Amino acid sequence: MLKPTPFFILLLAVSLTFGITLQQAYQQAGPGLGYDRVLFLHPDSTYTGGLTISDEKVAIKGFGALIDLAGDTLYVTGNSQIDLDGCVIINGYAGLFIQGLVVSRISQCTFYGHQYGILIKTASTSIQVYNTILANNSKYGFACEKGTERHLEYIDAYQNIQGNYVEWCPG
């Protein structure tokens, strides 16, 4: 049987304490399942910081992992596709900020404690949101421009200070 060395124990304690950044997980992710990158997150880990995705097809399989944006955002722009599944995303400007020709599919996620849970700043996007919680955001749970193609199903939206859903006209 292997006996853990003090260095191994210290390394394990540091990695559990500080976790990994979302950017590091993104950089380590490879292609698969038809995506340019697939991030498989560990459910016992906390991933910190924001991430920008531009002109890529990316899937984040959270398995219940916590993503603490620490005031930043998960920003998707350009001609991109983002699929989020099983993520708990907290403490950002926007849990998910979409701008550009983006196709999005969100399922079984929680967006908690942002200004905007999900923010879409372009009408030329398509988003599907299923079985997701949008709660305790200081502005809106879901905010999009008029004309955004959207399909929202089985959403729990509550205690979003300015409202659970909003659609506005740009300009």
Backbone as a ProteinNet text record, in pm:
[ID]
protein_1_A
[PRIMARY]
MLKPTPFFILLLAVSLTFGITLQQAYQQAGPGLGYDRVLFLHPDSTYTGGLTISDEKVAIKGFGALIDLAGDTLYVTGNSQIDLDGCVIINGYAGLFIQGLVVSRISQCTFYGHQYGILIKTASTSIQVYNTILANNSKYGFACEKGTERHLEYIDAYQNIQGNYVEWCPG
[TERTIARY]
84.6	0	88.6	49.6	125	98.4	206.3	194.3	206.6	105.6	112.4	228.2	303.6	413.8	358.9	434	387.8	368.6	454.5	439.7	307.6	272.9	147.4	28	32.7	-76.4	-88.7	24.4	22.1	-34	8.3	-40.5	-190.9	-239.1	-381.5	-458.9	-408.9	-475.6	-481.5	-372.9	-371.1	-469.8	-473.1	-564.4	-709.5	-739.3	-876.5	-916.1	-819.9	-847.7	-868.1	-778.3	-782.2	-856.2	-875	-946.1	-869.7	-941.9	-884.9	-966	-902.1	-978.2	-1054.4	-1163	-1240.7	-1155.6	-1071.1	-980.6	-884.2	-830.4	-740.5	-814.2	-935.9	-1014.1	-1040.9	-1068.5	-1092.5	-966.1	-852.2	-726.1	-688	-726.3	-693.9	-793.8	-908.2	-1013.4	-978.6	-1014.3	-991.3	-1123	-1114.6	-1236.2	-1306.9	-1435.3	-1513.3	-1660.6	-1738	-1884.1	-1931.8	-1850	-1886.4	-1852.7	-1782.4	-1743.9	-1594	-1554.5	-1411.8	-1345.5	-1421.8	-1373.6	-1489.9	-1461.3	-1559.1	-1493	-1551.5	-1501.6	-1583.7	-1519.5	-1583.7	-1539.3	-1628.4	-1594.6	-1618.8	-1544.7	-1557.7	-1658	-1754.6	-1860.7	-1813	-1697.2	-1646.8	-1556.2	-1541.5	-1447.9	-1521.6	-1450.7	-1497.7	-1405.8	-1465.7	-1391.7	-1412.7	-1306.6	-1316.5	-1282.7	-1333.8	-1302.9	-1393.2	-1381.4	-1464.1	-1397.4	-1466.5	-1418	-1481.5	-1402.5	-1453	-1440.5	-1549.2	-1552.9	-1590.4	-1507.4	-1532.5	-1510.5	-1611.8	-1603.6	-1563.3	-1625.8	-1598	-1726.4	-1724.3	-1831.4	-1779.2	-1841.5	-1792.7	-1907.2	-1879.1	-1973.4	-1907.7	-1984.1	-1937.6	-2032.5	-1981.2	-2056.3	-2018.1	-2107.8	-2073.5	-2088	-2179.7	-2205.2	-2227.7	-2283.3	-2310.6	-2196.4	-2090.2	-1974.8	-2013.6	-1944.3	-1965.1	-1866.9	-1920.6	-1838.4	-1861.3	-1759.4	-1766.3	-1696.5	-1774.1	-1718.6	-1644.4	-1660.8	-1589.6	-1599.5	-1721	-1744	-1727.4	-1676.4	-1653.5	-1776.8	-1762.3	-1875.5	-1829.9	-1922.8	-1903.1	-1955.2	-1863.8	-1896.4	-1879.4	-1986	-1982.9	-2016	-1926.6	-1940.9	-1901.5	-1926.9	-1889.6	-1986.6	-1937.6	-2016.5	-1986.2	-2056.1	-2023.6	-2143.7	-2112.7	-2216.6	-2170.2	-2260.9	-2230.4	-2341.4	-2301	-2393.1	-2347.3	-2432.9	-2404	-2498	-2444.7	-2527.3	-2477	-2565.3	-2534	-2434.9	-2438.5	-2346	-2419.5	-2354.6	-2403.3	-2310.8	-2363.9	-2282.3	-2323.5	-2226	-2256.5	-2162.4	-2204.5	-2121.9	-2058.4	-2132.2	-2076.1	-2153.9	-2101.5	-2179.8	-2300.5	-2274	-2378.8	-2331.4	-2419.9	-2382.1	-2345.2	-2422.8	-2395.4	-2429.7	-2332.1	-2348.4	-2323.5	-2426.9	-2419.9	-2429.1	-2338.5	-2339.6	-2283.2	-2360.6	-2314.3	-2406.8	-2358.1	-2435.7	-2417.2	-2473.4	-2449.6	-2572.6	-2547.3	-2650.7	-2621.5	-2721.5	-2700.4	-2803.1	-2756.2	-2846.1	-2802.1	-2893.9	-2865.5	-2962.4	-2910.2	-2999.9	-2946	-3038.2	-3010.6	-2899	-2906	-2807.2	-2874.7	-2794.7	-2840.8	-2757.4	-2824.6	-2759.7	-2804	-2710.4	-2745.1	-2648.1	-2704	-2622.6	-2543.5	-2597	-2533.9	-2613.5	-2571.6	-2660.8	-2767	-2723.6	-2812.8	-2779.1	-2879.3	-2853.5	-2805.8	-2890.8	-2856.8	-2887.7	-2788	-2800.7	-2765.6	-2860.2	-2838.6	-2847.6	-2737.3	-2729.7	-2731.5	-2797.7	-2813.8	-2938.5	-3006.4	-3128.6	-3097.4	-2974.5	-2938.3	-2883.9	-2943.6	-2898.8	-3016.8	-2986	-3088.6	-3050.9	-3146.4	-3117.8	-3232	-3194	-3288.3	-3244.5	-3337.4	-3307.2	-3409.8	-3361.6	-3447.6	-3408.4	-3508.2	-3483.4	-3373.4	-3387.6	-3282.7	-3340	-3257.8	-3295.6	-3226.2	-3303.9	-3252.9	-3296.7	-3206.4	-3248.8	-3152	-3209.4	-3134.5	-3034.3	-3074.1	-2991.2	-3036.3	-2943.7	-2978.6	-3056.1	-3052.3	-3135.2	-3237.5	-3205.2	-3301	-3246.7	-3336.7	-3298.3	-3262.3	-3347.2	-3325.9	-3357.3	-3261.5	-3280	-3232.1	-3316.9	-3278.3	-3337.5	-3281.8	-3335	-3458.3	-3546.8	-3665.1	-3619.5	-3678.4	-3642.3	-3547.9	-3498	-3412.6	-3495.1	-3445	-3514	-3485.7	-3591.3	-3570.2	-3678.3	-3636.7	-3728.8	-3694.1	-3783.3	-3761.5	-3864.6	-3816.5	-3907.6	-3864.4	-3960.3	-3936.8	-3829.1	-3852	-3759.1	-3814.1	-3731.5	-3764.9	-3693.7	-3770.8	-3713.9	-3778.8	-3697.4	-3753	-3649.3	-3699.3	-3621.5	-3514.1	-3544.9	-3460.2	-3514.3	-3435.1	-3481.5	-3564.3	-3518.7	-3593.9	-3695.8	-3689.9	-3786.6	-3722.4	-3807.5	-3755.2	-3716.2	-3797.5	-3772.6	-3791.3	-3711.1	-3730	-3686.4	-3760	-3724.6	-3722.8	-3620.5	-3614.2	-3574.2	-3600.3	-3560.8	-3429.6	-3331.4	-3202.6	-3214.5	-3117.6	-3111.1	-3152.6
-118.8	0	124.3	223.2	347	432.9	489.6	579.4	723	810.3	947.5	1022.8	1092.6	1174.2	1309.7	1381.2	1514.7	1608.1	1596	1679.8	1651.6	1524.2	1485.7	1540.2	1529.4	1579.2	1731	1803.1	1947.9	1984.5	1914.5	1940.1	1916.1	1808.9	1779.3	1887.3	1930.7	2033.5	2165.4	2201.7	2326.5	2318.7	2206.8	2195.5	2194.5	2136.8	2136.7	2274.1	2347.6	2479.4	2581.8	2584.9	2687.8	2644	2516.1	2468	2497.4	2503.4	2528.6	2639.9	2719.6	2823.9	2761.9	2826.7	2781.3	2791.8	2893.3	2911.2	2792.8	2744.5	2628.3	2503.7	2483.6	2368.8	2377.1	2497.2	2519.9	2488.9	2535.5	2513.3	2365.5	2290.2	2147.7	2061	2117.3	2040	2012.6	1893.7	1856.2	1845.1	1813.1	1796.7	1666	1661.4	1539.8	1568	1464	1472.3	1575.9	1604	1701.7	1845.3	1867.6	2001.2	2022.7	2149.8	2183.3	2156.4	2179.4	2153	2102.4	2001.8	1953.1	1957.9	2034.6	2043	1948.5	1849.1	1759.2	1802.9	1867.4	1919.8	1813.9	1824.9	1730.8	1786.5	1708.3	1760.3	1806.5	1762.6	1803.4	1925.8	1984.7	2096.4	2227.8	2335.9	2471.1	2529.3	2575.5	2637.4	2787.5	2865.9	3009.3	3090.1	3213.2	3306.7	3290.3	3386.2	3387.2	3318	3323	3257.3	3325	3347.3	3399.3	3292	3265.6	3168.6	3245	3233.8	3306.1	3213.7	3203.9	3125.8	2981.2	2918.4	2778.9	2708.7	2577.1	2493.6	2431.5	2466.6	2424	2365.4	2254.5	2195.7	2194.6	2230	2220.7	2125.1	2010	1907.7	1921.2	1979.5	2016.8	1908	1815.8	1710.6	1768.8	1891.4	1956.6	2041.2	2058.7	2137.6	2283.8	2350.1	2490.8	2574.6	2674.7	2771.3	2905.9	2956.8	3087	3187.9	3270.3	3364.9	3480.8	3498.8	3601.8	3739	3777.1	3908.1	3911.4	3808.2	3801.9	3742.8	3687.4	3630.5	3516.5	3435.2	3335.6	3403.4	3451	3534.5	3453.6	3446.8	3371.1	3467.5	3473.6	3570.2	3508.5	3584.7	3538.3	3433.2	3349.4	3239.2	3115.9	3102	3000.6	2915.2	2805.8	2721.7	2690.4	2705.7	2671.9	2581.2	2469.8	2379.3	2364.5	2405.4	2393.9	2290.9	2200.5	2098.5	2070.8	2082.1	2043.2	2132.2	2263	2356.9	2445	2476.8	2575.5	2694.9	2805.9	2921.9	3037.7	3093.2	3197	3317.7	3430	3547.9	3615.1	3632.2	3701.2	3825.2	3900.7	4010.1	3948.4	3851.6	3771.1	3627.1	3538.6	3397.5	3351.1	3393.5	3365.4	3491.2	3544.8	3665.9	3626	3643	3600.8	3722.4	3727.4	3835.8	3781.8	3788.2	3738.7	3631.9	3555.1	3447.4	3320.1	3316.6	3208.7	3118.1	2989.1	2889.8	2832	2832.2	2791.5	2688.3	2594.7	2498.1	2486.4	2517.7	2516.1	2416.9	2322.6	2229.3	2196.9	2190.2	2150.1	2231.8	2363.8	2454	2545.8	2606.9	2708.5	2833.5	2948.1	3078.5	3159	3188.3	3245.8	3358.5	3472.6	3579	3661.1	3681.7	3767	3896.8	3987.3	4096.1	4040.7	3964	3897.3	3748.5	3663.3	3520.2	3484.1	3511.7	3493.1	3623.7	3679	3806.9	3787.3	3824.1	3810.8	3949.4	3995.3	4131	4133.8	4039.4	4038.9	3959.8	4003.1	3933	3817.1	3803.8	3700.3	3575.2	3540.4	3422.2	3329	3206.4	3107.2	3042.3	3035.6	2976.5	2885.7	2772.2	2678.8	2659.9	2678.2	2662.5	2566.7	2459.9	2357.3	2330.3	2303.1	2255.7	2334.5	2465.3	2552.3	2646.7	2683.7	2777	2910.5	3018.8	3155.7	3227.3	3247.1	3297.9	3399	3491.3	3589.8	3669.4	3708	3794.5	3938.2	4033.2	4168.9	4246.7	4201.9	4266.3	4165	4088.4	3995.6	3853.6	3757.7	3618.4	3588.4	3635.7	3611.9	3741.6	3796.9	3922.5	3906.1	3946.4	3933.3	4046.2	4065.1	4162.4	4105	4194	4153.2	4087.1	3975.9	3904.6	3787.7	3772.9	3659.3	3531.1	3434.2	3305.1	3230.8	3202.7	3140.4	3038.4	2938.2	2834.4	2807.3	2845.4	2827.4	2727.5	2625.5	2521.1	2472.4	2462.2	2415.1	2499.3	2629.3	2723	2763.2	2757.6	2813.6	2948	3055.6	3190.5	3261.2	3303.9	3369.3	3459.5	3559.8	3656.6	3724.8	3750.1	3833.7	3975.8	4066.2	4193.8	4276.2	4295.9	4378.5	4298	4167.1	4082.2	3951.5	3852.8	3723.7	3720	3786	3786.4	3927.6	3966.2	4095.2	4081.4	4151.3	4161.6	4310.8	4358.9	4500.2	4520.6	4641	4679.1	4754.6	4716.6	4785.6	4928.5	5010.7	5146.3	5253.7
0	0	0	-79	-87.2	35.5	85.2	199.9	148.2	174.2	123.9	189.1	107.4	157.3	200.7	284.9	325.7	205.9	102	-16.4	-87	-102.1	-166.4	-88.5	42.5	126.4	112.4	109.5	92.3	-45	-150.1	-285	-293.4	-235	-234.2	-159	-45	34.9	-41.7	-108.9	-185.7	-301.3	-373.8	-487.8	-442.7	-327.9	-278.3	-226	-169.2	-114.9	-225.4	-322.9	-425.4	-551.2	-570.6	-687.9	-815.1	-923.2	-1054.4	-1118.1	-1200.4	-1267.8	-1384.4	-1420.3	-1535.2	-1661.7	-1667.8	-1782.5	-1794.8	-1683.4	-1686.5	-1734.6	-1687.7	-1731.5	-1881.7	-1929.5	-2072.1	-2153.8	-2107.9	-2180.2	-2183.8	-2082.4	-2075.9	-2153.3	-2189.9	-2255.8	-2401.5	-2446.3	-2584.7	-2660.4	-2788.2	-2867.7	-2835.2	-2868.2	-2848.1	-2860.1	-2884	-2892	-2994.3	-3095.3	-3197	-3161.7	-3052.5	-3007.2	-3028.2	-3036.9	-3041.9	-2907.2	-2799.5	-2663.6	-2578.6	-2495.9	-2399.3	-2262.2	-2171.2	-2034.9	-1948.9	-1891.2	-1796.7	-1657.8	-1584	-1452.1	-1346	-1237.4	-1126.3	-1025.6	-983.1	-895.8	-757.9	-713.2	-582.1	-589.7	-707.7	-725.2	-744.6	-709.5	-738	-844	-951.8	-1061.6	-1050.3	-1058.2	-1033	-1156.9	-1158.3	-1265.9	-1386.2	-1476.6	-1595.6	-1712.8	-1827.3	-1947.6	-2067.9	-2173.4	-2299.7	-2405.8	-2474.7	-2584.2	-2709.6	-2813.2	-2936.9	-3056.2	-3141.3	-3265.4	-3241	-3143	-3109	-3067	-3079.6	-3026.1	-2897.2	-2783.9	-2653.1	-2571.3	-2503.7	-2409	-2271.5	-2171	-2033	-1961.5	-1926.1	-1853.3	-1706.7	-1627.7	-1491.2	-1387.4	-1404.7	-1305.7	-1166.4	-1159.7	-1031.5	-978.4	-1055.3	-1010.3	-991.8	-900.5	-870.8	-952	-1023.5	-1095.3	-1029	-959.4	-893.4	-984.1	-1051.4	-1148.1	-1081.5	-952.4	-876.2	-943.2	-983.4	-1043.6	-1194.5	-1253.2	-1397.8	-1466.4	-1584.2	-1656.8	-1746	-1786.1	-1890.7	-2016.6	-2102.5	-2217.7	-2345.3	-2426.1	-2551.1	-2664.6	-2764.3	-2872	-3005	-3110.6	-3243.8	-3294.1	-3383.1	-3438.4	-3353.8	-3243.1	-3142.5	-3107.6	-3041.4	-2980.7	-2839.2	-2743.2	-2603.8	-2550.7	-2494.6	-2428.3	-2283.5	-2191	-2047.8	-1988.1	-1910.7	-1848.7	-1707.7	-1609.4	-1472.3	-1401	-1427.9	-1363.7	-1262.9	-1153.5	-1057.5	-1072.2	-1126.7	-1161.3	-1071.9	-997	-897.5	-912.5	-854.4	-827.5	-947.8	-1055.9	-1171.8	-1207.3	-1303	-1360.6	-1430.5	-1517.1	-1579.2	-1572.7	-1532.1	-1530.4	-1669.5	-1768.3	-1908.3	-1986.5	-2058.8	-2139.5	-2284.5	-2369.5	-2508.9	-2599.3	-2698.8	-2795.2	-2926.5	-3032.9	-3161.8	-3215.5	-3313.3	-3375	-3294.1	-3176.8	-3081.8	-3072.2	-3073.3	-3047.7	-2909.4	-2822.2	-2683.2	-2640.7	-2560.8	-2496.9	-2351.6	-2261.4	-2118.5	-2054.5	-1978.2	-1909.8	-1770.7	-1679.1	-1541.2	-1477	-1496.1	-1436.9	-1335.6	-1251.2	-1157.1	-1178.3	-1193.1	-1204.1	-1082.3	-992.9	-862.5	-826.2	-783	-725.5	-825.7	-945.6	-1046.6	-1056.2	-1146.5	-1184.2	-1278.9	-1378.3	-1472.3	-1470.1	-1455.6	-1464.2	-1604	-1704.3	-1845.1	-1915.7	-1987.2	-2056.5	-2203.4	-2291.6	-2435.7	-2497.4	-2557.4	-2611.8	-2763.9	-2825.6	-2970.7	-3005.5	-3110.3	-3151.2	-3245.8	-3289.2	-3387.2	-3319.9	-3210.1	-3136	-3112.7	-3080.2	-3048.5	-2915.9	-2824.3	-2693.8	-2651	-2595	-2533.8	-2389.8	-2297.6	-2155.5	-2095.6	-2035	-1976.9	-1831.7	-1748.6	-1611.3	-1541.1	-1539.3	-1488.1	-1383.2	-1286.4	-1179.8	-1204	-1200.7	-1211	-1083.6	-989.2	-858.5	-799.4	-723.4	-645	-727.9	-848.4	-931.1	-907.1	-899.3	-857.8	-963.5	-1088.3	-1191.2	-1241.9	-1343.9	-1403	-1405.6	-1402.7	-1419.4	-1563.5	-1657.6	-1800.7	-1873.3	-1946.1	-2017.7	-2161.1	-2256.9	-2397.5	-2480.1	-2599.6	-2693.8	-2762.6	-2801.8	-2876.2	-3006	-3038.7	-3160.3	-3136.8	-3014.2	-2982.3	-2990.2	-3064.6	-3070.9	-2941	-2865.3	-2734.6	-2704.6	-2630.8	-2585.7	-2439.1	-2350	-2206.8	-2155.5	-2087	-2041.3	-1902.7	-1812.6	-1675.1	-1605.2	-1601.1	-1539.4	-1402.6	-1300.4	-1170.3	-1161.5	-1170.3	-1162.1	-1044.1	-948.6	-830.7	-765.4	-693.8	-618.4	-702.4	-829.3	-914.7	-899.2	-845.5	-790.7	-889.3	-1012.6	-1107.2	-1188.2	-1178.7	-1246.6	-1290.5	-1315.3	-1355.7	-1503.4	-1588.9	-1732.3	-1785.6	-1885.7	-1951.8	-2096.2	-2182.9	-2323.8	-2355.1	-2424	-2454.5	-2599.7	-2647.6	-2783.9	-2776.1	-2857.7	-2853.2	-2906.2	-2864.8	-2922.3	-2831.7
[MASK]
+++++++++++++++++++++++++++++++++++++++++++++++++++++++++++++++++++++++++++++++++++++++++++++++++++++++++++++++++++++++++++++++++++++++++++++++++++++++++++++++++++++++++++

